[in-house]
Amino acid sequence: MSLELAAESATWGISSDQAQLPDGVVRRAEHALSGHRRVLLKGLAGSGKTTLLQWLAVAAADGGLPEELADWRGRVPFVLPLRTLVRRGSLPSPHEFLTAVDAPLAGMQPSGWADDVLSSGSSLILIDGVDEVPEERRKATREWLLGLLSAYANAYFVVTTRPSAVPDGWLAAQGFTELTVRPMSGVDIGLFVQRWHNAARHCVESEAERAHLESLEAALKITVRTQRDLAQLSTTPLMCALICALHRERRGHLPHSRMELYEAALSMLLVRRDRERSIVVPEGIQLTEKQSMQLLKRLAYWLIRNQQTEMDHATAVALIDDALPTMPAIEEQGSASQVLTHLGSPHSDS
């Protein structure tokens, strides 16, 4: 689906002798990005910023960019997730871009290849998540970005952030157009629900289950149209997907408030999904919902306190290891590493 983006002090690619369009003009992403070489994309958590960058990268790589972005075609995309890069220490130089994101072909790149691509202007640098950099490191991150802009003036750049993380005009002096991801409209929510259920139908084998998904889709479309509180919760792709999953899992019954929605989602992901799919004691560890929450709260507290959105495996194991002596019923089942593997297992999607 194409997101809607609103302009902030943007010219939308019109020539300088034409009147500047007012702030707040809303266009679909492919139209909003057209004509711009440097974009600062703002959006709330779950609004689709990262997914948009991933789509740009894949579409640029396989030649699938639409006509509106014809001037973006033929560019080599570099996806740089800051939340991962800042954990390495210093931010990477171009020859380290592939290694820093664990690209499997990093060791095969010819010497000087990244610099050549960037210098030629045939690159698309996609920098994700300024807001996920600890505040004390944002100045250094900006200096790193300014260095790239100076060295590779002809490259295309898209930088994403939550609005609260940077001031207005943060990169205006460097020629960046600021665009903001808009909440999904009622029409977009309906389309999202339809496509979510279409995807779900491709993953089931029985006609009965496909028919059930069709009835759930029809019911949910009516629900989000008629229940104002739920409609307001559905305006980001992340929350809309969560609502679709919960609606399916709970056979058409949904909580109404945001907190009730989160609690139901946690229950679904932590306990009920395994139990209702007859997955018994995965990894040899069995935790109650309360026990899982206690451990996850400890991990979440460390992330909040350290202004991080990710932690390395060793840190997570150490935090759980510190907690296990106070939780003997869990400690006797296995090591901290085994408990962590269970909490993050694909069985529970957590």
Helices and strands as residue ranges (DSSP letters): E 4-8, E 26-28, H 29-33, E 38-42, H 49-62, G 67-72, E 76-81, H 82-85, G 86-88, G 94-96, H 97-100, G 106-108, H 113-119, E 123-128, G 130-132, G 135-137, H 138-151, E 156-161, G 163-165, G 172-174, E 177-181, H 186-201, H 207-226, H 228-233, H 237-249, H 258-267, I 268-272, H 273-276, G 282-284, H 289-305, H 313-323, G 324-326, H 328-331, H 336-343
